[in-house]
Amino acid sequence: MTMAPPTVMWFRRDLRLADNLALNAAAAASAGEVVPLYVIDPRLFARAGAPRRAFLVASLRALGASMGKQLVVRHGDPVAIVDAVAAEVGAAEVFAAHDFGPYGRRRDAAVAERLSAAGHVLRLVGSNYAVAPGRVRKDDGTPYAVFTPFAKVWERVGWDAPSAAPSVLWRGDPRVPCEGYPTVPDLAAELPAAGEIAAWDRLHQFLDRGGAHGYAEQRDRPGVDGTSRLSPYLRWGALHPRQVLAELGDEAGHRAMRGELAWREFYADVLFHRPDTATGNLQRAMDGIELDGDDTASTERYAAWCEGRTGYPIVDAGMRQLLATGWMHNRVRMIVASFLVKDLHLPWTWGARHFMDHLVDGDVASNSHGWQWVAGTGTDAAPYFRVFNPVSQGQRFDPEGAYVRRWVPELAELAVTVIHAPWTSRRGPPLGYPPPIVDHATERQEALRRYGALRASSR
């Protein structure tokens, strides 16, 4: 009886064993004998911020432990390495999940061509999404540019139930050298535990304590533990969205969580159809908006924003949380983004790059299009009047000041009545805390003037 040759499972953003359709296919094609591979691509690894690199390495270690330390880690160009590993083990087929990002699509096409020339096949099965980008379309076949109708069709298209981990004989072979995990520099940020087990622990902790029940009301309150914190695990595929969706029911909090997953997939779909929007405006008419950025004052204000010393407590709390944990509450992400583009009049791409440098869950589609939603250059249809007031936003979503007290300890002793506007305190801001670097009311009018001028010039 002739045994099937082993297959290669090329892991990317699917660092788990359960509900991994590409792994299921790899195991089925080889009677369960699989060589697991992860390639440290220097073009991606070098561009990732230190928190994301550290979390990736921790996730790889967890994945390797789950397969008896058989994970093969190689460093270099995936086009050459995937082909080399397939040749080293005599594998006719390499399996991987679809990557719908601009770079990933180009890379996979090059890998497939190289493998084909050597008599091997790259088989792409499944993806990191419940509904793969490109599947949700209007009746005329065109993609959606507005979230609400996209979400309705997305849910109607639907997804399969999660699958169990397959029975796999991980192929350890001395002919396949493992170059080891990359070195990660010392990190000041305190990151969450990594890996598939940690992801499930986090999901179950959130569900078991009833977090999903109150999610619709609590998710906008940064001072309480009201969000799932699953985004790093979804980013690296320690959890698949199908697995989260399978745990949700039909109550309000569960529907809100399902909606947040839909937003993630909506932005992936937009980027799939418009790969240029990773760094460019979706609404090209917005290319002409007047921006600052070429002067010393703008550079200094940007540095103050990055470091959390703008003088606006909710903004500074968010930026400091980002530096300390590699994560920021989603409501606060919108507030700090609005401050950068509407109060400081700086390019959204500056903020997006800073986020990608520090976020553990940094994802190009969600990050770029989340920033464009705030800047009014993307899928949002009403950019002209939405300018978040950092004081009223703090008062509304952090009414007791708990979030600000946690991340801006200089302000911890201030009364609730002044904590979001410490310059209004009878004694002024506490020693060491800066006054506001700009006047919000003045800059709001300036932002509206710039948007209005652009709108008028385009008529």
C-alpha positions in Angstrom: 0.0 0.0 0.0 1.5 3.4 -1.0 1.3 6.0 1.6 0.3 9.6 0.7 3.3 12.0 0.9 3.2 14.5 3.6 1.7 17.9 3.0 3.0 21.3 4.2 0.7 23.5 6.3 1.9 27.1 5.9 0.5 29.0 8.9 0.0 32.7 8.6 -2.8 34.5 10.4 -4.4 31.3 11.6 -2.3 30.3 14.6 -4.6 27.6 15.9 -5.5 23.9 15.4 -9.3 24.0 15.8 -11.6 25.2 13.1 -8.7 25.7 10.7 -10.0 24.7 7.3 -6.6 24.8 5.6 -5.2 22.4 8.2 -8.2 20.1 7.9 -7.5 19.9 4.2 -3.8 19.4 4.6 -4.4 16.5 7.0 -7.0 14.9 4.7 -4.7 15.0 1.7 -1.8 13.3 3.5 -3.4 10.7 5.8 -2.7 13.1 8.6 1.0 13.6 8.1 1.7 17.3 8.0 4.8 19.5 8.1 3.8 22.7 9.9 5.6 25.8 8.7 5.7 29.5 9.6 7.9 31.9 7.6 9.2 35.1 9.3 8.9 37.4 6.3 11.3 40.3 6.9 9.1 42.7 4.8 6.2 42.2 7.3 8.2 41.6 10.5 10.3 44.7 10.2 7.3 46.9 9.6 5.4 45.5 12.6 5.7 47.4 15.8 7.5 45.8 18.8 4.3 44.8 20.6 2.9 43.1 17.6 6.2 41.3 16.9 6.4 40.2 20.6 2.8 38.9 20.5 3.4 37.1 17.3 6.4 35.3 18.7 4.5 34.4 21.8 1.7 33.1 19.7 4.1 31.0 17.6 5.6 29.5 20.7 2.1 28.6 21.9 1.3 27.0 18.6 4.5 25.1 18.5 3.9 23.7 22.0 0.4 22.5 20.9 2.0 20.3 18.3 4.8 18.9 20.3 7.3 21.6 19.3 7.3 20.4 15.7 6.6 23.8 14.2 9.2 24.7 11.6 10.1 28.4 11.7 12.2 29.8 8.8 13.3 33.3 8.1 13.4 35.0 4.7 11.5 35.3 1.4 8.4 33.1 1.5 8.6 32.5 -2.3 11.9 30.7 -1.8 11.3 29.1 1.6 7.9 27.5 0.9 9.3 26.0 -2.3 12.4 24.8 -0.5 10.5 23.1 2.4 8.1 21.4 0.0 11.1 20.0 -1.9 12.9 19.0 1.4 10.0 16.8 2.6 8.8 15.6 -0.8 5.4 17.3 -0.5 3.3 17.7 -3.6 0.9 20.1 -1.9 1.2 23.1 0.3 -1.9 24.3 2.1 -2.6 27.8 3.5 -5.6 30.0 4.2 -6.5 32.8 1.7 -4.9 36.1 2.5 -7.0 39.0 1.1 -4.6 41.8 1.9 -2.8 43.7 -0.9 0.7 42.3 0.0 -0.6 38.8 0.8 -2.3 38.4 -2.5 0.8 39.4 -4.4 3.0 37.1 -2.3 0.7 34.1 -2.6 0.6 34.5 -6.4 4.4 34.5 -6.5 4.6 31.5 -4.2 2.0 29.6 -6.3 4.0 30.3 -9.5 7.3 29.1 -7.9 5.7 26.0 -6.6 4.1 25.2 -9.9 7.4 25.5 -11.7 8.8 22.8 -9.4 5.8 20.5 -9.7 4.1 21.5 -6.5 0.7 23.0 -5.8 -0.4 25.8 -3.4 -3.9 25.1 -2.2 -5.7 28.0 -0.5 -8.5 26.9 1.7 -10.6 29.1 4.1 -9.7 32.5 5.4 -9.5 34.6 8.5 -13.0 35.8 8.1 -16.5 34.3 8.7 -17.5 35.6 5.2 -14.5 36.0 2.9 -14.0 39.4 1.3 -15.6 39.6 -2.1 -18.5 37.4 -1.3 -20.9 40.1 -0.1 -22.2 42.0 -3.1 -25.1 44.1 -4.2 -27.7 42.7 -6.6 -25.7 44.2 -9.5 -22.5 42.5 -8.4 -20.8 45.6 -7.1 -19.3 45.8 -3.6 -20.9 47.8 -0.7 -19.3 51.1 0.4 -21.8 51.6 3.3 -21.7 49.4 6.4 -25.4 48.8 7.3 -26.5 47.2 4.0 -23.3 45.3 3.9 -23.9 43.9 7.4 -27.4 42.7 6.5 -26.2 40.8 3.5 -23.2 39.5 5.4 -25.4 37.9 8.0 -27.7 36.6 5.3 -24.8 35.0 3.4 -23.8 33.4 6.7 -21.0 31.0 7.8 -20.5 27.3 8.6 -20.3 26.0 12.1 -16.8 25.7 13.6 -14.9 22.4 13.0 -12.8 20.4 15.4 -9.1 20.1 15.2 -8.1 17.2 12.9 -6.0 14.2 13.9 -2.5 15.1 12.7 0.8 13.3 12.8 3.2 16.3 12.9 6.1 15.4 10.7 9.4 16.0 12.5 12.2 15.6 9.9 16.0 16.4 10.3 16.0 17.4 6.6 13.8 20.4 7.5 15.9 22.7 9.7 14.1 25.0 12.0 15.8 28.4 12.4 14.0 29.3 15.6 11.9 32.1 16.8 13.0 35.6 16.2 14.5 37.7 19.0 12.1 40.3 20.4 13.5 43.4 22.1 12.6 44.1 25.7 9.1 45.6 25.8 7.7 48.1 28.2 4.1 47.3 27.2 2.3 44.6 29.2 0.8 42.2 26.6 -2.0 39.7 27.1 -1.3 35.9 27.2 -0.9 34.5 23.7 -2.1 31.4 21.9 -5.2 29.4 21.3 -5.8 28.3 24.9 -5.4 31.9 26.1 -7.9 33.1 23.4 -10.5 30.6 24.6 -9.9 31.5 28.2 -10.5 35.1 27.4 -13.6 34.4 25.4 -15.1 32.2 28.1 -14.2 34.6 30.9 -16.0 37.4 29.0 -19.1 35.2 28.3 -19.2 33.5 31.7 -19.2 36.8 33.7 -22.0 38.0 31.5 -19.9 40.5 29.6 -21.7 39.9 26.4 -25.1 40.6 28.0 -24.1 44.1 28.8 -21.9 44.7 25.8 -24.3 47.0 24.0 -24.3 49.4 27.0 -20.8 48.9 28.4 -18.6 48.7 25.3 -18.3 52.5 25.1 -17.3 52.9 28.7 -13.4 52.7 28.8 -13.4 52.9 32.6 -15.1 49.5 33.0 -14.1 46.1 31.7 -16.9 46.1 29.1 -15.2 44.8 26.0 -14.1 41.3 25.0 -10.4 42.1 24.3 -10.5 39.4 21.6 -9.0 41.6 18.9 -5.4 40.4 19.3 -6.5 36.7 19.0 -8.7 37.4 16.0 -5.8 39.4 14.4 -3.5 36.4 14.6 -6.1 33.7 14.2 -5.8 32.1 17.6 -9.6 32.3 17.4 -11.7 32.3 14.2 -14.7 34.7 14.0 -16.8 31.6 13.4 -15.9 30.3 16.8 -17.0 33.6 18.4 -20.2 33.8 16.4 -21.1 30.3 17.4 -21.1 31.4 21.1 -23.5 34.3 20.5 -27.3 34.4 20.8 -29.9 36.9 19.8 -30.0 39.3 22.8 -28.9 42.9 22.5 -25.3 42.5 23.7 -24.7 39.5 21.5 -26.1 41.3 18.5 -23.8 44.2 19.2 -20.8 41.8 19.3 -21.9 40.3 16.0 -22.0 43.8 14.6 -18.5 44.5 15.7 -17.3 41.4 13.8 -19.2 42.6 10.8 -17.4 45.9 10.9 -14.1 44.0 10.9 -15.2 42.1 7.8 -16.6 45.1 6.1 -13.3 46.9 6.3 -11.5 43.8 5.0 -14.0 43.8 2.1 -13.4 47.5 1.3 -9.6 47.0 1.3 -10.0 43.9 -0.9 -11.8 45.9 -3.6 -9.6 49.0 -3.1 -6.1 48.0 -2.0 -4.9 51.5 -2.6 -6.9 52.6 0.5 -4.3 51.0 2.9 -2.6 54.4 2.7 -4.8 56.5 0.4 -8.2 58.0 0.7 -11.2 56.0 -0.3 -13.0 59.2 -1.2 -10.5 60.7 -3.6 -12.2 64.0 -3.5 -10.8 64.4 0.0 -7.2 64.4 -1.4 -7.5 68.1 -1.6 -8.2 68.8 2.1 -5.9 71.4 3.6 -3.6 69.7 6.2 -0.8 70.8 8.5 2.4 68.9 9.0 5.3 70.7 7.5 6.1 73.1 10.3 7.8 72.8 13.7 4.5 73.5 15.6 2.8 70.6 13.9 5.6 68.3 14.6 5.6 69.2 18.3 1.9 68.8 18.6 2.1 65.4 17.0 4.8 64.4 19.5 2.6 65.6 22.3 -0.3 63.5 20.9 1.9 60.4 20.6 3.2 60.7 24.2 -0.2 61.5 25.8 0.5 65.1 26.9 -2.0 67.1 24.9 -3.7 68.6 28.0 -7.0 66.8 27.2 -7.3 64.0 29.7 -9.3 61.5 27.7 -6.9 61.8 24.8 -3.9 61.5 27.0 -5.3 58.5 28.8 -5.9 56.7 25.5 -2.4 57.4 24.2 -0.8 56.3 27.4 -2.9 53.1 27.5 -1.7 52.3 24.0 2.0 52.7 25.0 1.6 50.7 28.2 -0.5 47.8 26.9 -0.4 47.7 23.1 -4.1 48.2 23.1 -6.6 51.0 23.3 -10.3 51.1 24.0 -12.3 51.4 20.8 -14.3 54.5 21.8 -11.1 56.2 22.8 -9.5 55.2 19.5 -12.2 57.3 17.8 -11.7 60.2 20.2 -7.9 60.4 19.9 -8.2 60.0 16.1 -10.6 62.9 15.9 -8.3 65.0 17.9 -5.4 64.3 15.6 -7.2 65.0 12.3 -9.8 67.6 13.4 -8.0 69.5 16.2 -4.4 69.2 15.0 -5.3 69.1 11.3 -2.7 66.4 10.7 -2.9 63.5 8.1 -4.8 60.5 9.3 -1.9 58.4 7.9 0.4 59.7 10.7 -2.0 58.4 13.3 -2.6 55.1 11.5 1.2 54.5 11.4 1.6 55.3 15.1 -1.2 52.8 15.9 0.4 50.1 13.7 3.7 50.7 15.6 2.1 50.1 18.9 -1.1 48.0 18.6 -1.0 44.3 19.3 -4.1 43.9 17.2 -2.8 46.2 14.4 -4.6 45.2 11.2 -4.2 47.2 8.0 -7.9 47.0 6.9 -9.4 47.8 10.3 -6.8 50.4 11.2 -6.7 52.3 7.9 -10.5 52.4 7.5 -11.2 53.1 11.1 -9.0 56.2 10.7 -10.6 57.1 7.4 -14.1 56.8 9.0 -13.0 59.5 11.6 -11.2 61.6 9.0 -14.2 61.6 6.7 -12.1 60.2 3.8 -13.5 56.7 3.8 -16.8 54.9 4.1 -18.4 57.5 6.4 -20.9 59.8 4.6 -20.9 62.7 7.0 -17.4 64.0 7.8 -18.3 67.7 7.8 -19.9 68.1 11.2 -18.5 65.2 13.3 -15.7 66.7 15.4 -15.5 64.9 18.7 -15.3 67.3 21.7 -12.6 65.6 23.9 -14.1 67.2 27.1 -17.8 66.2 26.5 -16.7 62.8 25.2 -14.8 62.2 28.4 -17.7 63.4 30.5 -20.2 61.2 28.6 -18.2 57.9 28.4 -16.0 58.2 31.5 -18.4 60.0 33.8 -16.7 59.1 37.0 -13.2 59.7 35.5 -12.1 56.1 36.3 -10.3 55.7 32.9 -8.5 59.0 33.2 -7.5 58.3 36.8 -6.0 55.0 35.8 -3.9 56.3 32.9 -3.2 59.9 33.9 -2.4 59.5 37.6 -1.5 63.2 37.8 -5.2 63.9 37.7 -6.3 61.1 40.1 -7.2 63.5 42.9 -9.3 65.9 40.9 -13.0 66.1 41.4 -15.4 64.6 38.8 -16.6 68.0 37.9 -13.2 69.1 36.5 -11.3 65.9 35.7 -12.0 66.1 32.0 -11.2 69.8 31.9 -8.5 70.3 34.6 -7.7 73.9 33.4 -11.1 74.8 34.8 -10.1 73.8 38.3 -9.8 76.7 40.7 -6.1 75.8 41.1 -5.6 75.0 37.5 -4.1 71.7 36.2 -2.0 69.7 38.8 1.7 70.3 38.7 3.3 68.5 35.8 0.2 68.2 33.7 0.2 70.4 30.6 -2.4 72.9 29.6 -4.3 72.2 26.4 -2.0 72.4 23.4 -4.9 73.8 21.3 -8.3 75.4 21.9 -10.9 72.8 20.8 -13.6 75.4 20.0 -11.2 77.3 17.8 -9.9 74.2 16.0 -13.3 72.8 15.5 -14.3 75.9 13.5 -11.0 75.7 11.6 -11.8 72.0 10.7 -15.2 72.9 9.5 -13.8 75.8 7.5 -11.4 73.4 5.7 -14.0 70.8 5.0 -16.4 73.5 3.8 -13.7 75.0 1.5 -13.0 71.6 0.0 -16.7 70.9 -0.5 -17.2 74.3 -2.2 -14.3 73.9 -4.5 -15.6 70.5 -5.7 -18.9 71.9 -6.8 
